[in-house]
Amino acid sequence: MASMRDIKRRKESIQSTGQITKAMKLVSTVKLQKAKTRAENSLPYFNYMYQTVSSMLKKSATLSHPYLNAGSSPKKAIIVITSNRGLAGGYNSNVIKLVTGSGIAKEDAVIYSVGRKGRDALARRGYKIAADYSEVMNEPMFKDAVDIGREVLGAFASGEIGEIYIAYTVFKNTVVHIPTFLKLLPVEFDEQDKKEDVGSDLVLMNYEPAAEEALNLIIPKYINSLIYGALVQALASENGARMQAMDAATSNADEMISNLSLLYNRARQSSITQELTEIIAGANAIG
C-alpha cells in the first residue's frame, strides 16, 4: 500500500486537475450557448441556399461551365476545419480520419487548413498544407469564408486543382456532432436527380444575363455560404465536444478523489493501529 504522504500528494494533484477541468467545462458551456444560437439561427438560411442553388444547377446540367465540370488536374483541395486547441475528445481526430480515409491519395491532396490541430496532424502525415487560416476559428466571420472561397476557387479556375472538398463537423445538438466530408466543386448530381428533372415541367433554367455570367456570380456566393455554414457548425461542435470531454474528466477526477480518500483513511487507520500496537507492546515489556 502506498504511504499516506504519497496518497495525499496524489489526491491534491487530482483535486487541482479537477478544478481546472471544471473551470474549462464552465467556459465551454458559455461559449457553446453563443455558438449554438448562432449555428441554429443560420442553419435555415444555409439549408434553403443549398436547396435553391442545387435545384438551379440541376436544371443547368447541360451547360458547359468550369464550375460544373471537373478540372484536368488530379489535385484535390480539401478545406479541413478543426480546432486550435485540444481537450475536445475525439472532435479533431474524427475530422482527420475523414481526410485520411477519404480515398484521396496523399500526393493528390492539397490542404487548406482551418484550425491548428488539423494542420499539425496532417502535416505530420505528409500532406501538403497550401494555406493556413487557423485564426479564423477564434471568431468565424463571413468575410473569412469569402477569403477562403476566393483562394480555392482561384486555384480551381486556374487549373491548379480539379476538385474541392470540405471536411468539418455538423452540429446536430449538444451531444451529437457528425463528422462530414462534402464535395463542393464540381457540382455533381446522381442519375436519379437527372431522371427526375427530365420528367419535370421545369427542365431548363433560364438566366438573365447570360448563363455563364450568372453562374460566375451565383456559384462563388454559394460556395462561400457553404464554407461559412461549415465554420459556424464546426465552432458549435467544438465547444460541445469540449464541454462533454471536460464534464467526463471532472467526473473521473471526483471518482478518483473518492477512491484515494478511502485509501488514505485505510492507511491512516492502519498507521494508528500499528502505533497503538507498538505502545501496548512497549507497556507490556516494561511491566
Salt bridges, closest charged atoms under 4 A:
ASP120 OD1 - ARG119 NE 2.94
ASP132 OD2 - ARG119 NH1 2.68
GLU139 OE2 - ARG38 NH1 3.26
ASP147 OD2 - LYS143 NZ 3.22
ASP147 OD1 - ARG150 NH1 3.09
GLU163 OE2 - LYS183 NZ 3.76
GLU188 OE2 - LYS183 NZ 2.78
GLU238 OE2 - ARG242 NH1 2.99
ASP247 OD1 - LYS25 NZ 2.81
